[in-house]
Amino acid sequence: MADLVEERRLLWANDPEKNEERCKHFRADYGNRIKTAKYTLLTFLPVNLFEQFMRVANAYFLLQLILQLIPQISSLSPITTALPLVFVLGVTAVKDGNDDYKRHKSDATINNRAIDVLRNSKWVESQWQDVHVGEIIRLRKDDFVPADLVVLSTTEADHDCYIETADLDGETNLKKRYASEPTREFSSAQQLSAMTCEVSCNPPNNRLDDFDGSISVNGEKPLPISNNNVILRGCRLRNTNEIRGVVVYTGNDTKLMRNSGRVRFKRTHIDKQLNNLVIQIFFVLFAMCVTLAILSGYWERTQGERFMEYLNRQSDNPNQIAFLQFFSYLIVLSNLVPISLYVSVELIRLAQSQLIGLDVKMYFEETDTPAVARTTTLNEELGQIDYVFSDKTGTLTQNVMRFLQCSIAGNIYGKPAVVGQPYTGFIDDRLHRALDSRDANVVEFFEHLAVCQTVRPEKTDDGELDYQAQSPDEKALVEASRDVGIKFTRRTGETIELDFFGERRTYGLLNIIEFTSTRKRMTVVVRDPDGGITAYSKGADTIMQPLLSQASQERDWPAVDAHLHEFAKDGLRTLVLAKRRLSSEWYEDWAKRYYDADVCETDDRKDKLAAVAQELETELELVGASAIEDKLQDGVPETIANLMRAGIKVWVLTGDKLETAINIGFSCRLLKSEMEPLFIIDGKKFEDVEQQLRAAKDDMAASGREHRPFALVITGQSLSFPLPPTMKERKEEVVRNEDGTTTLKWTPERLQMQRDLEALFLDVCSQCHAVLCCRVSPLQKAQVVKLVKSRRKAITLAIGDGANDVSMIKAAHIGVGISGLEGRQAVLASDYALAQFAYLQRLLLVHGRWSYLRMSVFLRWFFYKNFAYAWAQFFFAFFCGFSALTIYDGVFISTYNVVFTSLPILVIGTLEQDVSARDSISFPLLYEAGPRNFYFSRLSFYWSLLRGIFHSVVIFFVAYGAITLGGQVDSIGQEAGDYSFLSTTISVCLVWVVNLELGLMSRYWTWLNFVTLIIGPISWFLLFSVLYTWDDWIFYFQSPFFGVFLHSMEANKFWAVFFLTIGVTGVLTMVDFLARTYFYPTPVDIVREKNRHFGKEMVYNKAV
C-alpha cells in the first residue's frame, strides 16, 4: 500500500477529472463535505451503549444486573440494579445525544453555506460541500473561507488581502496575505478559466504555519509559494473587497479539521489513586463473598438438614449451594462500589470549574477577561502541584515593550529605566544632538530598525499610523525609528516606503528570511534608493556575534558586548543589529540558489533553505544593539514568593541572556539575596557542565548545615547536555572522526553518560528552591517539563502566553495559558486560562487546595458510607443461615445512594472550606497538604473503611441486641422483634448515622449544607411512611414490609435503638475528632484556633 502515501500534493486548476482521479488514488478528500457528528438515528443507541459499557464501572453493574436475572443466585429483584443503571445510562445518553444533535445542526449549517465557484467560465453560486480540489472560488469582504486555498488575485492595488484567524488560532489581529506572483493580474472569470495552473505543495498536515509549494502558470517556470500566499479554512476575509483562490485542501484534509482531533485526556493523581483503591475494594468484596460462600457450605452441611421443610433449596449438594451463594452475595454486596460514584465525581468537578470562572478576584477588568476552566477533570490536581514552570515574557512581564536605550558606535544613547517613574520617551540630550547633526552611525541604526521588520502600517480614523506587528518587540523598534524622524509609512509585496526626515524613500523588497525559534534572527534584503543591495539582520547576541566579520568582531564587538551586559543587568531585552552590502553579481547568484532551495520538493527543503540563508548571513558589519524594557506584571513578586512559601518549586524558562535572566529573577523574587552565591551552569562542553554540577552538589552538601536556600541558573547550551536526545536525534546525529569518517553520536556508552549527567542534574535541582533556565528554545522548555515529570514523579504545572510555550503547556500535567498580547495559542492549548500571572496563586492556593480537600472529603465519606452499608449485610449473614437474604428492603437498596445520601455530599464536595480564601493565601504552608497526599492517602482511605466497619457494628448489633435481648412486645402488646422490624430499624439508623457523620466532618456551613443534610434522613420517613403504609389500591404492588412503618413508629424499642445508635456513633466520632485536634493538630487546626482566639484580622496581619 506504499503507493497510497501522498508524498506531494499536485493539483491542476480547471481540471476536475484529473484532480478527482489523483485524490481517489491517494484516498484523499476531493469534496468539501465535513462530518463531525458521531451518530445517526440508526446507530445512536447501539454505538452509545457500546461506548458506555466500555467503561469498567458500567460493565460491572451490567454484569450485576445479568446475575440478578438468574433466580438460583439472586435474592433481589433486578429492578434494584436496573433503575440506577438505567438512570445513569439514560442521563449520559441524553447528554451525548444532545451534543451530537448540535453537531449535526452545525455540520448542516456549514456544509450548506453559499460560495461562488468558477465553472464553465462563469461564477456560479454553489454550497461549501460541493467545492472540490483544484476549483477556483471567489470570496467577498467578511466571507468565511470554505477550504484551504492559494490566493490567485485580489482587488487591492498591492495584490494583498487581510484575514482574521480568530476561529483558527484565537488571534483577533488581522494578518496580511499576498496573491501569488504569476496570477496576481488574473481577475476576470475568462482570464482565470483560460489559464493552465499547476500547484505542487506538501501533503495535508496539521501544521498551521507550514506551507511549502510552488505554482506554475501557462507552462512557465514554477515560482515558490508559502504560508503568506495561503488562506486556511476557518479564516474570514476582512478589509478586502474580493479575492480569487484555487482550492488545495478540502474537507477533513484542511488544516482546521486536521487540528480538530481528540485532545489528550489527562487524569489526575486522585483518579489514579481511585482506580487502584477501587481494585482493592473489589478484592475486599471478593474476599467477603468467598468467606460467606464457604460458611454457607459449612452451614448447609451441618445445619441445613434441620431446615429443609422451610427452605426452597436449589440443591442438596452443600458445595453447589456454596458456589451459588458466592454469586448471590456478589449481588447483595455490590454497593461497595456504587454506580453513583463516578457520576457524583463528574458533577462535583463541573461545579468546581464553574466556581473558578465566577471568581471575581480572578477577573481582569482592563481587558474584561475572567478566569476560564477549559477542563472539568483536573481541579483537584491544582491542589497537588510540586513544580511550576513559567515563561517570562508576557507571562511574568506585561509584554508592553518600551524602547529605552541603544548602543551605537561605542556610545550608549537613551534614558535608563527608573523604577516608579512614568515613561517619558527615550531620546536624551546626546541622542538629540546626534540626530540634529545627522550622525551617520545613529541614522544608520534607526534606518535599520525601520527597514528590517515585518510590521504592517495602518491608518487610524484620525489619520495617524498604527503599527500592527506579530511581536511587541518589533513594534517598539519601528516606533522608536518613527520617534526620531525615520517613519515607516507603507509596505507592498515589493517595496518598503519610509518618511526619512521628511524625504520619501522607497526600498525594493527582495527577500525576507523570517525569524524562527531555531534561527533566533531575521534578515531583510532590500535594494536601497541608491540602487545598492543591502541585507539587514537582527537577532540574539549569541547568534549574531559569530556571523560578524573578523574586522567587525575585533573593532566593534567589545564595546557593544560591554553595553549588552549593562543592559542585561538592568533587566532589558536586547537585540544586535548588523548589515551586509552585497554586489549585484553575488546577490543574483545567491538568489538563484535560494529560489532553487525554495521550490525543491524534497523532505530536506527547510534544511537547504537554512543553509543558503546562512551563506548570506555571514561577514556582517555591526550596526549596534537595542535595549527594550518589559515591566513585570502587578503582583508577580508576591505571587512567586507565596508559591515558594507553599513548598512549590518554581522554574522560570526564558530566552533572555544570562545577566538579564538573573536580574529579572531578583526582581520577581524568584532569586533572593540569601540564595547567593548562585550556582551558575554555563559550560559549553559536556565535561564542563558535569564538573560544574558536581561542584554545585559538593557545595550544597558542605553548606547543608547552614540551611540556606539554593538556586541554580543554567543556560540553554548547558541544558542540552543533561536533556535526553529525541528519537530523531538518536538516529540522525553523527560526529566526524579524525580520519574524516562519521559515526552515530548517540552510542550506548554516550547514552549512559547522558543518563548519568541527567541524574546528577535532577539531583542538584531537587535541592534548589528555584531554577532559572535562560537562552532556552521552545523544544527545551517542553523537554525540561517532561524530564521532571517523568523522573521525579512530580505533578507539574506550566504557564505561558505565546505560541512558543504551547509544547511546554501540553507536556505538563496542568497547562495554564495567559491571555496576553502574543495571541491565544497558549490559551487554546491550556487547561486553565488566566489574564494575569498574579491570579495563579489564587488558582492554586485557594481553588486548587479547596478542590483537593473537597474531593478528598467526598471520596473518604463515600467509601465510608458504603462500607457501613455492606458490612451490616455481612453481619446479618451469620444470623440468616448464610442464605444471601438481604437485611434491606429492595426499594431502600435502589435509593440509598441516589436519594438518601446524594445531595449533601454534592454540596459539601462543591462548597466545603476548612479555612477562608484569605487564610489560604496568608498561610501558604497549608497548601503542602496536597502534594503530601495528606487528605486522601492510603492510610486515610483505610481509616475511612475501618470507621465504616465500626459504625456498621454499632448499627447492626445495637438493633439486633435490643430485639433479641430485650422484651419482644411493644407498648400495645404487639410483637416487635421480627425480620422486617430489624430491617427497618437498621436502614433508618444507617441513613441518619452516615449523614450526621458527614455533618461532623464538614467545617463550612451554609443554609444549603443544612437543608441538604436534613433532606436525606427526613426523606426516609416520608418515603417509607407511604410505601410501607398504603395498600395496593394506590400502588400497583404491595411492599412485603406493608404495615411495618407504623408498627415501628409505635414501638419504644425502635426509638431507643435509633437514639442510642446515633448517640454512640456521634460521641465516638467527636471524641476521635477532638483527640486528633488536641494531641495531633494540623496546620489547619492551628490557623482555625488562632482565628477563634485572636480574630481573623490579627492573624492575617501577623501573616503578612
N, C-alpha and C positions, 0 to 999 in steps of 0.2 A: 504493500500500500504506500510505498515511498513516493509514488507519483502524485499522491493526493496532498502532499505538503506544498503549500503555496509559498515558495521562497521569495517571489517577487510578484507584485500585482501589476498586470498590464491591462489597460483598457483603451478603448477607441471611441471617441465621441461620434455620435450619429451612426453607430454600427451596432444595433441591438442584438442581431443574430450572433455576431462574434463574441460579444460580451457575455451573453447568456450561455453560450457553449462553454466558455472558459470557466465561468462561475460554477456551472454544473459539474465540470470536470474536477474542480477542487472542492466541491461541496460547500461553496461559499454562498452567502446570501446575495441573490440577484435582485429580488424585490425588497421593498422597504417596510413591509408589514412587521409590526412587533407584537409580541405576546408576553406579558409579564404575569398574567393570571395563571394560577396553578391548576384549577379545577374546571370541569364542565358540569352540567346538570347530571349527566350520567356517571361521571367519575367522582363526584364530590363525596358521597357517603362512603364508598369503599376505600378511596385513597385517604380521606381524612381519618377514618377509623384505623386504617393500617398505620398511619403516621403516629396516631395517639398511642396505639398499642406497642409501638416501638419503644416507648418509654417504659422503663422497668416497673415503675410503680403501677401503672395502668395494667400491664400484663400480669402482674402479681394478683391484682384484685379480680381480673378476669378469670384467672385460674381458681381463685376462691369461689367465684360465682359458679363455675363449672362443677366444682366439688360439691357445692350445696345442692346441685340438681340431682345428686346421687342419693336416694333415700337411705341406703345402707350405712352411710357415713355421716349424714347431716342431721343434726337436731334443730337446725334453724331453717326458717323459711328463706328461700333465695332472695326474697324482697329486701332483707336486711342489708345485703351487699349490693343488690341491683339498684336500689334507689340512690344511694350516694354515688355509685359508679356512673349511673346514667346522668345524674346531675352534673358531675364533673365533666364527663364526655360531652354532654349537651352544651354546657357553658362554653367549653373550648371550641366546639364545632360551630356554635353561633358566632363567636368572635372570628374564627378563621373564615367562615362563610361570608361574613360582613366585609372583612378585609379583602377577600377575593372578589366580591361583587364590586367594590370600589375600584379594584384593579381592572376588572372588565370594562367598567364605565370609562376609566381613564384611557385604556387601550383604544376603545372605540372612538373617543373624542380625538385622540392624537392621530390615529390612522385615517380618519375621515377629514382632517384639515385640508383646506384647498391650497393648491400651489400651481404656478404657471410652468408648463413643461414645453420645450421646443420639439414639435413633431410635424413632419412634413412641411418644414419651412414656416410654420406658424406657431404662435404662442397659444397653447391650449390649456384650459383650466382642468386640472386633474386632482387626485387625492394623494396624500402623503404615501399611503400604502401602495400606490401604483407607480411610484418613482423607481427607476431601475439604474443599475450601474452603467455609467457612460452617457446617461442622458444629461442634457443641458437644461438648467432650471433658472427661473428669474425670481429674484426677491426684491421686495419693496421695503421702504422705511418701516421699522417696527415689526417686520415679519420675523417669525421664528424659523430657524434653519432646520429642514426636514432630514438632511443626511450630511455626511462629511463631504465637502466639495472643495475643489480648487477654483479660486476666483479667476475668471477669464477677463472680465472687464467691468468697469463701474461708470457711473455718470459724473464722477468727480474729475476735476481738471488734473489732479495729481495721481489719478488712477488708484486711489486708495478708498478704504471704507472703514467704518467704525463698528465694532461689535461689543455687545455686553455678554459676559460669560458667567453671570450670577448663578444660573441653573446648572452650570458645569463644574465650576470650582469655587463658587461662593463670592467671587470678587465682583464688586459693583462698578469699579472704574472701567472706563471704555478702553478698548485695545484697537490698535490700527492693523489692518491687513491690506496687502497690495495685490493688484492684478498681476498675473504672470506676464513677463515682458513680451513674448511673441504674440499674445492675444489681446493686449490691452486696448487696441484700436478697433476690435471687432465688437460692434454694439448692436447692429440690426440683426433681425432673425435671419435674413438672407445671407449675411456675412458668416454668421455662426453655423448655418446649415451647410454652406458651401465648403467650409474648411475641413481638412483632414487633420485630426489631432490625436496623437498617441501620448498617453501618460504612463510612466513607469514609476512605481513607488514601493515602499516597504509594505509587506502584507498587513492585514488587520491586526492591531495590537491595542493595548490599553494605556499606552503612554501618551498623555495629553500634549506634552510638549515635544514630541518626537515625530517628525515627518520628513523623510528624505526622499526626494524623487527628481524626476526630470520630465520636461514636456517638449514634444517635437510637433511643429505645425507645418503642414503642407510640405513635408519631406525635408525641411531644413534641419540643421544640426540641433540636437537636444540642448535645452538650457535648464539649469538647476532650478528647482522649486523647493521651498522649505516651509516651515511652520508659519512663516509670515505671509504665505500665499494661500493658506488653508483656513476654512471656517468649519467648525465642527457642529454636529447635531446638538441641539440644546442651547446654542447661542442665539442672540437676537440682533438683527441689523438696526443700528442706531445712526442718526445724523447723516444718513446717506440715502439719496432718493431711490437708487436702483443698482443692483449688481446682477451679473450673469456668471454662472459657475457650472463646472462639469462634476457630476457625482462620482466619487471614488469608492466610498464605503456606504453600504445600506444596511438597514435592519439591525440584526444582532452583531454585525461586523463593525458598526460605528463605535467610536471610542467611548461615547457616553454609555452605550449598552454594555460594552466590554468592562466598564468600571462599575457596573451595577450588579456585580456578583455578590454573593453572600459575604457578610462581614464575619471575620473570625470570631467565634463565640468564646468569650472569656469567662472563666469560672473562678469564683472567689476561693480563698483559703478555707472559709467555713463550708462552702459547697463540698470541697474535697473531704474535709473532716466529716461532714454529714454523711456522705456516701459510705465512708469507712465505718462510721458508727451504726448506720442502718444495717450494714452487713453483719456487724456484731450482734445487733438485735435479732436478726434472722437466726443466728446461731443460738441465741438465748431461746427464741421461740422453738427452734428445732429441739433443743435440749429439754424444754418443758414438755413438748409433745411426746418425745421418746420416753421421758420419765413416766408420764401419765399412762402411756400405752403399755409400758412394762407392768406398772402397778395394776392396770386394768386386767391384763392377762393373769397376773397373780391372784387378783380378787376373784376372777371368774373360776380359776382353778380351785380356790379354797372356799369361796362363799357362794358362788353362782348357783350351785345346785339348790340352795335353800330358797331362791327367789324365782325359779323357773316359771312357776304358775302366775307370777305377777309381771314378768318382763317379756317383751316381744323380742326374743333373742334372734339375731341374724344367723347364728351358727352355734353349734355345740363345741366347737374347737376353740379353746382359750387363745391359742396363738393367732388364729384367724380373726378372732374378735379384737385382740390387741392390735393387729395390723390395721383393721378398720378404724379402731378408736384413735390411732395416730392421725389419720386424716380428719376425723371428727374434731379433734382438739386443734388441729391446724386451722380449721374454720372458726371454732369458738374463740380462739385466742388471736385471731388475725388483726385485731385492733391495736396490737402492739406497734404496728406501723400503719397508721390510718391514712386513708386516701386524701384526707383534707390537709395533710402536712404540706404537700407541695403547692397546693392552691393557696394556702394561707401565706406561705413564704413569698409567693409572687405578689399577692395583694399588699403585703407589708412593704415590699421593695418599691412597688408602684407608688404607694402613698409617701414613702420617704423621698422618692425622686421629686414628687410634686412639691414637697416642703422645701427642697433645695431651690427650686425655681421661684418659690414665693417669698424667699428670704429677702426682705428689703435692704438688709445690711450688706448684701452682695449684689445690689443693683447700682449700676454706674449711670448717674443721671446725665452726665455730659453727652454720652452717646446713646442714651436710652437703651442700655444693654443689661438685661438681667442675667443671672447665672442660669445655666441650662444643663440639666442632667440628660445627656443623649443616650444613656442606657439605664435600665432599671435593675441590672443584675449585679452591680459592683459596689453598692452603697456601703455595706459593712466593711468592704476591703479598704475604704478610705480611712477607717479607724485602726488599721494594722500596718501602716506604711513604715518601712525600715529606711528606705533611701528615696530622696528626691533629687532628680536630675533636671537641671534648669538651663535653658538657653539664656543668653544675656540680652542681646539687642532686641528691643521690642517686648521682652518678657520681664526683665528687671528694669529696663530703661523705657523711656517714653517713646522711643523711636521717632522723636521730633528732632531732626538734625539741624544744628546751627553752626555755620562756618565761623571759626574763631581765629585761627592763625594759619600761617603758611611759612615754609622755608624756601627762599628763593636766593640763589647765588650767594650762599653763606650767611644770609640775614634772615632773622625772624620778623615777620610783619604780622600785625593784628593785635587784638586785645586779649589778654589771658582771661580765663573764666574766674569770676568772683562769686563765691557762694553767697546766696541770698540777694544778689543784685540782679535786676532785670536786664534782659538782653538789649543792648543799645547799638548793635551792629559791630562789625569787625574792623572797620577802616580807622587805623590810628594815624597820628601825625606823620610818621615816617612813610607809611604806605600812601598817604595823601600826597606828600611831596614827590614820591616816586612816580605816581600816576600823572601828576601835573607836568613833570619833566619827561613823560613818556619813556621811562626807563625800559630799555629793550627787554631785559630779563623779566621784569614784572609784567609787561604787556604780553610777552610770550607765554608766561604762566597762565594768565587768565584767558588768553586766546585758546590755550589747550583745554581749559575747563569748558569753554563754550562749544568746542568742536568735538571732543571725544566724549560723546554721550548718545543715548537713545531716547532722550526726552521728547515729548510731544507738546508743542505750544498751542494753547487755546485762548481765544479772546473771551473775556468776561463781558457781561452786559454793559459795564462802564468803559469798555474799550481797553482795559488793562490785560497784559499777558498773564496767563496762569499755566504753569508747567505741570504736565501730567507725567509722572515717572513711575517705573516699576520698583524703584528703590528710593527711599527718603534721602540716602547719601547723595545720589546723583542729582536729585532736585536741589539739594542745598548747594552743591558745587555750581550748578548752572545759575542759580540765583545769586551766588557770590560774584560770578563774572558779570552778571547783569548790573549788580550794585556798583561795580567800578566803571561801568560805561561800555562794556562789551556785551551786547544784548543779543541772545539767540532769539530770532524772530520767526523763522519759517523753516519747515522741512518738507521736502518732497521725496519721492523714491530715488531721485538722482542728485539732489542738491541740499545744501545747508546754507541758510542765509543768516548773516549777523549784522547787527547795527553796531559798527565798530567806531565808537566815539563820534556818532553822528553820520558816519560814512557807511553806505551799504556795501557789504562784501558777500560774494557768493562762492561757495566751495563745492566743487564737484564731488559727490559721494561715490567712491569707487568700491570700497569693501567695508563691511562691519564684521569683525571677529568677536563674537559676543562673549560676555563674562559667563563662566561656569564655575561651579564649586570645585572642580578639579583644576582648571587653569588658574583661577583666582586673579584674573586680569582680563581686560578687554582692549581691543585695538580698532581704531577707525582710520582707514586710508582715504585721503582726500586729494583732489587736485586744487592746489592753492589758487587764489586770484591771480598770482603772477605766472601761473602755468606749471609750477613745480609740483612734485608729488611728495607728500609727507605722510608718514604713519605715526599717529598719536596713540600712545599706550599709557594705561594706568593700572595699578594693581597693588597687591600687598608687598611690603618692603622685602620680605624674604624671597618672594618670587621675582621681583623686578631687579634686584641687585645683580644676580648672575647674568641678566640679559644686557647689562650696560657694557659699553665698550671699555676696553682696558684703560684708555685715557680718562674716560669719564669716571671710572671707579677710583682712579688714583687722584684725580683733580677735584671732583665734585662730591664724591660719596662721603668722605669723612665728616664734613660739616653737616650734611643732611642727616647722617646717621646719628650724630650727637643731638641734633634738633629733634629727631624722631624719639629718642629716649626721653627728652624733656617733655615732649607732648604726651608720651605714654605715662609718665609719672603723674601728669595732670588728669589721666583717665580719658584722653581724647582718642578718637578713631583716626587713623592715619592712612593715607594713600600716597604712593610715589608716582610721579608723572615723568614720562620720558617720551622722546620722539626720535624719528629717523628720517632723514631726507633720502629719497630714492631716485635713481636715474630712470628715465623712461624705458630704456632697454631692459634694465634689470627688472623693473616692475612688470613689464609686458611678459617677460619670460616666467616670472613668478605667478602672475595672474592666470596664465595658461595652465600651469601645473595645479594651481588651486582650483581652477574650473574642472580640470580632469578628475581631481580627487572628489569634487563636489557632486559630479554626475555619475561617478562609478557606482556599480550596483553590487558590490561585494560586502561581506559582513564587516570587513575592517575599514569601512568608509570613514568612520569618525577618527580612527587612528591615523589614517592617511591625511585627513584634513588637519589634524593637530600637528602632524609632522611638517606639513607645508607651512602652516601658520608659524611654527617655531622658527623656520628659516627667515621669516620677515621680522620676527620679534627678537632680533639679536643686534648687537652693535648699536644699541640705543644710546642717545645722549640725554643725560639727566636734565630735567627741567625744574623740578622742585618737589615739594611734598605738602600735602594739605592736612589740616587738623580740624576735626569736626567734633563738637560736643553733643553727647546724647545723655540727657539728665536721667537720673533714677526716677522711677515712679514713686508717688507718695506711699509711704508705709512699707517700702521694701526692706529697709534695715530692721525695723521692728519685727516684720514677719519672719525673716530668716533667723533672727535671734530667738524668737519664740519657738520656731520649728526645731532648732538645735537644742533648746532647753527641754523640748518634749522628747528628746532622745532620737530624733530623726537625723540621719546623716545627710548633709546637703552637698551635692556636687554641682558646680557650675561649669558648663562646657561652652566655650566661646571661640570664635575665630580671631579674636584680638591677639596682639603680640604680648609677650610675657609681662613687660612692665605695665602695660595698660590693664591687663587682666588682674595683676596684683593690686593695682591702685583701686580698681572697681571692687575687688574683693574686700578691701578695708572699708571702702565707702558703704558697702551694703551689709557690713558686719558679718560677712562670711569668714573673714580673717580678723583676728584680734591681736592686740599687742602681746598678750600673754602666750600666743602661739609662736612667737618669734624665738629663735630663728626658724624660718620656714624651711621645709625640705623641698628643694628645687631640683627637679629631674629634667635636665635639658641635654642629655648626651645625644650625640649624633651617630653613635655606633652601639651595637648590641652589648659589647663588653663594657662600654662607658655607662650605659643605663643600668646594667646589672650591678656594677660597682657602686653607683650612686644609691640604688635601692638597698643594697646590703649595708652601706654606711648609714642610711636612714634607719634601718632596722636596729643596728647596733646602738645608735644614739637614743632610740626610743627605749631600748632595754636599759641603757645606762641611766637615763633620766626618768625612768618609770616611777622611782620613789618620790619624785617631786610632784607627781600627779598633775603636770601641766598638760593642757590640750595640745594636740599635734595638728598640723595642717600640711598638706602636700600640694605642690604646684608642678604640673608636668606639661611639656609641650607635645604638640601633635606628632612631631617627628619621633620623639622618645616613646610616645604611647604606641606607636606602630609595632614596637618590638614585643611587648607582652601580649598584645591582642592576637588572638588566634587567626590564622590565614583562612580566607574563604576557600571553598572547593575549587573555584576557578583559579585562584592564586596557586593552590597546591598543584594543579595540573599544568599551568602555563608558565609560571615564573621560573626563569632559568638564571644561572650565573655563568659568567665566562671564565674559563680556566686560563692559566698562564700559557698553555700551549695553543690557545685560540679556540678550543672546543668548548661546548656548552653542556651543562648538566642541569637537571632539575634542582631548584633551590631547596625545596622542602623534602629533604631526605628524612628517613626515620630518626637519624641522630639529631638533625636540626629541629625536627618537630618536638623531640623530647627536651631539647634545650629551651625551646619556646614555652613548653608547658611548665618547666621549672621556673622560668622567669615570670610567667603568668601567676603561678602560685605565690612567688615572692612579692609581686606587685599587689596582689589581693591581700596578702598578709600585712603588708605595710599600710595599705589603705584602710583596712578594717580597724586599725588602731588610731586612725585620724578622725577628728571631729569634722573636718572639712577638706574637700579635694577640689582643686581648681585646674581644669584642663584648658589650655589655650592653644590657638592655632590648630584646632581640630576641624576635620571635614564632617559633613553630614553623615557619611558612612561610619566614621569613627564614633560619632555620638551614639548611633544605634548599636555598634559593636560593644561599647562600654556598658550600655544598659544590659545587653544580652549576657555579657560576661558576669556581671554582678548578680544578675537574676538567676543564672544557671549554677554558678559556682558557689555563691554564698547562700543559696536557697532563701533569698530575702524577697520581700514584697516591695516592688519598685513603683515609683510614680515619675513620669516625665512630663515636663511642662514647657511649651514653646509657642511661638506665634507665627512662624513662617513656614514656607514650603520645605526649607532645609531642615526643619525639625520633625517632619512627618514620619520619617523612618524611626526616629527615636521614640516618638509618641506611640507608634504602633508596636514597638518592641517591648515597652514596659507593661506591667500588669494593669496599670491605670494611666491613661493619657489625658492630659488637660491642655486644652487649646486656649490661647489668649486671643480674643477678637480685637486685634490691633490694626496697624496700618500696612501690614505686609500681606493683605488678602486673607482669605478664610480657609486656606488649605489645611492649616493646623487644626482649626475648629472642626472641619468636616471629617478629619481623621481621628478626632478625640472622643473620649467617653464623657468628659465634662468640659463645659466652656465657661470661661470667666472673662470679665472685662479688664480686671486688674490683678497683678500678681499678689497684692496685699490680701485679696479675698481668699487666697489659698489657705491661710491659717484658720479662717472660719470654716472653710470647707472640710479641713482635716480635723482640727481640734474640737469643733462643735458638731457639725453634721456627721463627720466620719466616726467620731467617738460615740455619739449618741446612736448612730445606726448599728455599730458593732454591739453596743450594750443592749439595744432593743432586740436585735436578732438573737443574741445570746440568752436573754431572759425568755424570749419566746420558745427557743428550742429546749432549754432546760425544763421549762414548765410543761411543754407539750409532751415530752417523753415521760416526765414525772406522772402526769395525769393518766397516761395510757398504761403505765406500769401499775399504777394504783388500781385501774380498772381490770387489767388482765390477771393480776395476782389474786385478787378476790375470787375470781373464777377458778384459779388454780387451787386455792384452799378449799373451795366448795367441792372440788372433785373428790376429796378424801371423805366426804360425807354423803356422796350420792352413788357410791359403788363405782366410781370412775366411769360413769356411763355417758359422759360428754353432755349431760343435761346442763343447760345454761342457767346461771344464777339470775340473769337479767331477762326481762321481757324483750321480745323481738323489736317492738317499737322503740324501746329505750336504746337498744343496740344501734339502731339506724340513726337515732337523733342525738346520741351522746356527744359526738364530735361536731355535728353540724349545727345543733340548736343550743344545747346546754352549756357548751364550753367554747364556742367560737368567737362571739363578739368581744368579750373583754380582752382576750389576748391580742386580737387585731388592733384594738385601740391602744393598748399598752405597747404593742410592737411598733406602733406608729408615733406615739406621743411620749413615751417614757423618758424621764430625765433623772439622773442621780444628782447632778448639780446644774446650776444655771449656765447659760451660754457665756455669761460674763465670767463666772468662775472657771469655766473650761479654758478660756483664753488667759485668764490671770494666773492660773496654776497649770501650766502646760505639762508638768510632770504627770498629771492624771492620764495623759494620753498613753503613757507607757504600758498601761494595762492591755491595750490592743495588740501591739507587737509581741507581748509576752503571753498572749492567749490566756489572760487571767480569768476572763468571764466565761469562756467556753473552751475548756480543755478536757482531756480525757478524765482527769480527776473530778472536775465539776460535773461532767456528764454522769460518771459512775455514782457520784454522790446524789444526784437527782434521781437516778434509778433506785438507789437504796432508800431514799426518802419515800419514793412511791411505793416500794415494797412494804416499808414500815407502816405507812398510813393505811395500806390495804389490810395489814394485820389488825390494826386497831378497828377499822371499819367492819371487817368481817367478824372477828371474834367477839367484839363487844355485842354486836347484834345476835350472833349465834349463841353466845353465852347467856345473854338475857333471856332468850327464848327457851333454851334447854335447861338452864339452872334456876330460873325464876318461875313464878306461877304461870300456868298455861291458860288462865282465864282472865278476860279483861273486865272492865268496870261494870259491864252489863251482863256478865256471866257467859259471854261467848268465847270460844276457843281462839287464842291469838298466837298460836305457835306453829302454823303450817308453812309450807314452802313459799306460797305466794306472799305471806306476810314478811318472811325473811328477805325475799327478792325486793319487795317494795322498800323495806327499811334500808337495805344496803344501797340501792340505787339512789334514794334521796340523800343519804349521808354522803355518798361519793360525790354527787353534784355539788353539794354545799361545801364539803371539805376542800375540793380542788379549786373551787372559785375563791373561797376565803384565803387559801394558800397563795393564790395569785395576788389578792389584795394585800397580803402581808409582805409579798416580795416587792410590790410597787413602791416607789419613793416620790412619785409625782402625781398629784391628784387634781383632776378637773371634774366638772359635773358629768362629762361624758364617761370618764372612768367609772364613776359611781353608778350611773344609770346602767351601763352595760354589764357591770359586775353583778348587779341585782337581777337583771333580766333573766339570766340563765337559771339560777336557783328558783326564782318565782315562777318561771315558765314551767318547771317540773310540776308544781302544784296545779297550775292552770291546765296543762295538757292532760295529766292523768286524772284530774278530777272529772274531766269529761270522758276520757277514754275508758276508765275503769268503772264509771258510774252509770252511763246511759246504755240502754238496751239496743238491740239491733234494729229497732224501728227508726233510729236516727242514722246509724252506720250500716253498711251492707255486711258487716261482720260483728261478731261479739267477742271481745277480748276474753282470753282464758282467765284473766285476772278480774273478771267482772265482779264488782262489789267490794273489791279489796280496799280501794281508796278510802271509802267512808268507814269501813271496818278498822282500818289502821289509824285514821284520824281520831277515832273514838277510844283507842287503846292508850292507856297511860304509859305502857311499856314502850310504845313507839316513840313517844316524846322523850322518855327517859333516855333511850338509846340515841336518839337524834342529838340531844343537847350534850350528852356525855361524850359522844364521838367527836363532835365539833370542838368541845372544850379540851379534850385530851390532845388532839392533833394541833389545835391552835396554841395551847400552852407550850407544847414541846417545840413548835416552830419558833415561838417568841423567845424561849429560853436559848435555843440554838443561835438565833439572831443576836440576842443581847450578849451572849458569851463571846461570840466571834468579834462583835464590835468592841467589847470592853478589853478582851485579852489579846486579840489579833486585829487591831484596827487597820483598815486600808487607808491609802491617801484620801479617798473619797470620804470615808468616815471622819477623818481629821478635819477636812475642809467643812463638812456639814456641821461638825461640832463647834468649830470656830465661828461659823455663821450664827449658830444659836446663841453662843455666849458673848461674842463681841460685836455682832451686827455685820451685815454684808459690806457696808461702806468701809469699816475699819479694816476688815480682812483684805478688801480689794486694794486699799491704799497701801497696805503693807506689801502686797504682792508686786505692785508697780513701782 
